[in-house]
Amino acid sequence: MTNNKSKNKNLSVLLGAAFLMATSAIGPGFLTQTATFTSELGATFGFVILTSIIMSLIAQLNVWRIIGVSGMKGQDIANKVLPGLGYFLAFLVALGGLAFNIGNVGGAALGLNVIFDLDLKIGAAVSAILAITIFLSKEAGKAMDNLTKVLGGAMILMVGYVAISTAPPVKEAIHRTFIPEQIPFLAIITLVGGTVGGYITFSGGHRLLDAGISGEDNLEQINQSAMMGMTVATIMRILLFLAVLGVVSKGATLDPANPPASAFKLAAGNVGYKFFGAVIWAAAISSIVGAAYTSVSFLTSLADIINRNEQKWIITFIAISTIMFITIGQPVTLLVVAGSLNGLILPITLGTMLLASKNRAIVGDYKHSQWLFILGIIVVIVTLFLGIRSLSGLKALF
């Protein structure tokens, strides 16, 4: 009986970590980026999704394994690789997380505005209070796991309904997934950044550490959790792509001020529009939780006061994000830019983890998969190249 309870608890944590990573990747930026690029590229966006999935999977498996085997968080591993590097990474990740979280708060506000016609500032405050409530709980980790699982499942069902409603050209999508009309560098690096860039790569791994799942003995469970997270994010990405493709393939033009909302409305009328509100709110609130949790987990090594009061700092992080949204606002462009910048962080974070995999002071006697190591190096080189190429594309946004 005790063993069964332990297995069930572990499975719940593995699913929670998987959904934390997946829902962190499936935020308002995810919806905006996918709708924007599908509108621009049509069926060729399938190639972007395939490329980003392959690179994301390689990055996730490398990072989760090194974190899990070493039993150390990302910034502590980086400091072991090169003294001071961990502090630099912590700064980059937290800054990127803050940029994303302003967008997440804006997405939550927009969702409540669509569903209940609630003022954006009030919607932002209400959503922030709900997210903060998670971290006021004595069992914040369990509450976070449950929230991300429920909201992740609900998003897949709602987007799946809209995807079926639009009757997308599936054959063309499959064809262009493997034979694209062009190689869109900005779209690829933005999607990779939005799926595993910045804090997202570390969210699930850090959650497993906090739940006590680490060490080479638990490698199978760590791999399982990483694969589950990528599967959820992939399903959602494909469903949303097909939903938007079904709309734009019929000649409809999306509203540039809010591409995903117009796609849902064109797909299924007012019901679709309300579904959009629910989806973006669910995506936003789970991403607020994920971004705040992971960003602060990177700061715990910087000062003992943060480590001792982690939940209070997470609450502060959410509050600052909300205040910045209410006072400054957040354009759609911010979400695309944040994804691209997170993509630029990826070569640094993944490169650091690969160096750590060969350092016995970090991983002990563990022998990291040579295939994963080689593929990881290729992803570092490709994302660095794509990131540099995409900078010219980013200039065009301003």
N, C-alpha and C positions, 0 to 999 in steps of 0.2 A: 504493500500500500504506500509506504514512504517513497519507494522508487518511482511509483506511478505519479505521485504528487510532484516529485522532483522533476520528472520528465515533462509533465504538463506545465510546470512553472518555467522550465527552460524553453519549451516550445513557445510559450506566451511571450517570453523575452525576445526570442529569435524573431518571431513575427513582428513584435513591437519595434525592434531595431530596424527590420526590413522596411516596415511601413513608415518609420521616422525618416529614413533616407529617401524613400520613394515620394512621400508627401512633401518633404523639403524640396525635392526636385520639381514637384507638381504644384507650383505656386502661381500667382497671377502672371508672373513673368513667363512661365511655361505656356500659359494660355495665350498671352499676347504674342510671344515669339512664334509659336506654332501657327496661329491664325495669320499673322503678318507675312511670314515666309511662304506659307501655302498659297496665299493670295498672289504673291509675287512670282513664285516658281511653279505653281500648279503641281502636276504629278511628280515632277523632278524632286520635290521635297522628300519623296520616299527614299531617294538616294541619301539625302542628308540625314534622315532618321537612321537608316541602316549603318552609315558610317559612324554616327555618333553613338549608336548602341554598341558597336564592336569596340570602339575606343573607350567608352565608359565602362564596359564590362572588364576590360583588361586593367584599367585604372583601379576600379573598385576591388577586384580580387587581390591585386598587389597590396593596396593600402590596408584593407581589412585584415589580411593575413599578417602583415608586419606589426600592426597595432595589437592584434590578438596574441600573437606568439610572444612579443616583447613584454606585453602587459603594461605598456606605457602609452600615454596620449601623444598625439602628433607633434606637439611643440616640444615635449620632453625628448622624443626620438631625434628631432631636428637639432636640439642643443647637444645631443651626444655625437651626432654626425659632425657638427661644426659649432663650437661654443658661440652663442649669440644668435645663431640662425633661427632657433625656436622662437625667440622674442620677435624677430623680424616677421616670421610666418604668422605668429599670433596677431601682430598688428595688421598684416594684410588680410587675414581671414576675418578678423573682427570688423574691420572697416568695410570689407565686401558684404559681410553679414548685415551690417547696419544699413548699407545702401539697399540691399534686397528687402530688409524688414520694413523700411519706409514704404516700399512698393507693396509689400504684403499687407500692411495696415490699410493702404489705399484700396487694395483689392477687396479686403473685408468690408470696408466702408461702402464701396461700390455695390457689393453683393447685397447688403442690407437695403441700400437705396433702391435697387431693382425689385427686390421682393416686397419691401414694406414702404417704399417711397420715403425712407428715413434720410434726414439731412446727413451729408457725408461726414461732417465733423462729429455728429452724435453717433453715427454708425461706427466710426473709427474708435471712439471712446468705449462704446459698448463691447466691441470685439476685443479690444485690448484688456478690458476688465475680465472678460471670460477667459482669455489666455492666461492672465495673471492668476486667476483662481486655481488653475492647474498646479501652479508652483507654490500655492499657499497650503496645498495638501501635504500631509505627513508622508504619503506614499506618492510623491510627485512622479516618479518614474513609471509606476503602474498606471497612474491616471493619464500620463502622456502616451503610453503604449496603447491604451484603450481608445483614446481620442483619435489617434492617427489610423488605427485599424478601421474604426467605424466610418470615419470621413473618407478614407481611401476607398473603401468598398462602395460607399454611396456615390462617389464621383465616377467610378467606372460604370456603374449602372446607368446613371443619368447621361453621361457622354455616349455610352453605347446606344441608348435610345435615340439620341439625336443623330448619331452616325447612320443608323438604320433608316431614319426618316429622310435623310438626304439622298439616299440611293446613289452613292458615289461610284465613279467608274473604276471598279476594283482592278480589272484587267490592265487598264492603262497605268494605274498606280504601281502594280507589280512590275510591269514592263520598264517604267522609268526609274523604279527603285534600283534596277540592275544596269539599265542603259540610260543614264541621265542626258538631258540636252545640254547641260553645262555643269561645271564644278563650282558651286557657290561657296567661296571660302568663308565669308562673314557668317553665313547661316550655319555652317558646320561648327565653327569655333564657338558661336553663340549657343548652339544646342548642347555641345559638349560641356561648355561652361555652366549652362543651366541645369545639366543633369549630374555632373560630378565635379564641377569647379568649386573653388573656394571652400566654404565650410561643409558643403554637401557630401564631399568624399569622406569626411571624417565623422559625420553625424551618427551613423549606425555603429561604427567601430567603437566610438567613445561611449555609446549607450551600452554596448555589450560589456565594456570594461567596468562601467559603473554598476552593472548587474552582477559582476563577479565572474563573467565568462571570458577566460583568457588562458593562455598557455597552449603549447603544442598539442596537448591531449584533447583540446576542444576545437582543433583546426577544422574538423568536419562540420561541426555546428556553425563555425564562423563562415565557412564557405557557403553553407546552406542558407544562412541569413542574407549574405550578400547577393546570392543568386535570386532569392525571393524578392528582395528589394528592387533589383534590376528588372525582374519580370513584371512587377506591378507598374513600374515607371514606363516600361516598354509598351505594355497593353494600353495604358492611358494615352501615351504619345500617338500610337497608331490609330486608336479610335478617334481622337481629336482631329488628327490629320485627315482621316476619311470623312469626318463630319463636315469640315471646312471645305475639303476638295469637292464634295458633292454639291456644295453651294456655288463655289466659284466656277466649276466646270459647266454650269448652266448659264454662265455669262453675268452672274450677279456681282456687284461691286461692294466690297466691305467698307464700312465707315472707318477712315484712318484714325479717328479719335478714339474708337473702341472696336477694333477688328473682331475679337471673339464674340462680343455681345451681338453685333450685327449678323454674324454668321449663324448664331443660334436662333435669332429672330427670323431670319430668312428661311431657315431650315424647318422650323416648327411653330411659327407664329408667336402669339403671346405666351403659349405654354413653353415654347423653346426659350423665350426671353427670360421667363421666370426660372427655368432650369439653369440658364446661364448664371443668374443671380445666386442660386443655391450652390452651383459648382464653384464659382469663383470665391464665394464666401468660405466654403469648405476647404478649398485649396489654400486660401489665404490664412485662415485661422490655424491650420495644421503647419503651414510654413512659418508663421510667426513663432509658434512654439519651437519648431525645429531650428530655426535660425538663431533664436535667442539662446536656447540650450547649448548648441554647439559652439557658437561664438564665445560665450562665457566660459565654456569648458576649455577653450584655448587660453583664456586669461588667468585660469586658476594657478598656473605656475609662475605668473609674473609677481604676484604678491600674496602673502599668507592670508591677508584680510579678505581677499576674493575667494580663496580656497575654503576658508572657514565659513563664509556666508554666501555660498554659490547661488542658492535659490533667491536670496535678496538681490543679488547682482543681475540675475536673469530677469527678475521683475523690473529692475531699474532699466535694463536694456530695452524691454518692451515699452516702458513708459517713455523713454527718450525717443524711440522710433515713432511713437504715436504723436508726441508733442511736435516733432519735426514735420510729420505729415500735416498735422492740423495748422501749423504756422507757415510752412513753406509750400506744401502741396507736392504732388508727384506726377510728372507727365509720363505718358506711355514710353517715351524715349528712354527714361531712366532704367526701365526694366530690361530693355534690349542692351543698353550700355553695361549694366551691372552683369548681365550674362556673359558678355564679351570679356569684361575685365576679369571675371572669375575664370574664364577659359585661359586667360593669360597667366593666372596664378597656378593653374594645373601643372605646367611643366616643372615649376619650382617644387611644388609639394610632392608630385609623383617622383621626380628625380631624387629628392631627398630620401623618400621611402626606399627606393631601389638601392641607393648607397647604404642605407641602414640594413638591408637584407643580407649584405656581405660583411657586416660588422658583428663579430662574435660577442663584443661587449654589450650589444643590444639584443641579438636574437639567440645567443648561446650556441648550442650544437645544431640548431635547426638548419636544414638545407632547403633553401627557397627554390621553388620550381625554376629550372633554367629557361624553360619555354616562356613562363610568365615574365621572367626578368628581361629576356630579349624582346618580347612583345611590348613590355613596359617602356624600354628604351626607344622603340619605334614610335610609340604614342607620344613620348616626351619630345622627340624630334619633330614629328608631324604637327603636334599642337603648337609648338614654338614657331614653326614655319607658318602655320595657318593664322596664328595670333598676330604675327608681324604683318602678314598679308591683309588681315582683316582691319588693321588700323586705318588704312585708306578708306575702307568702307564705313568705318565709324565717323570719319570726318564728314562724310556726306550727310550724316544724320543731323548735323548742326548748321 
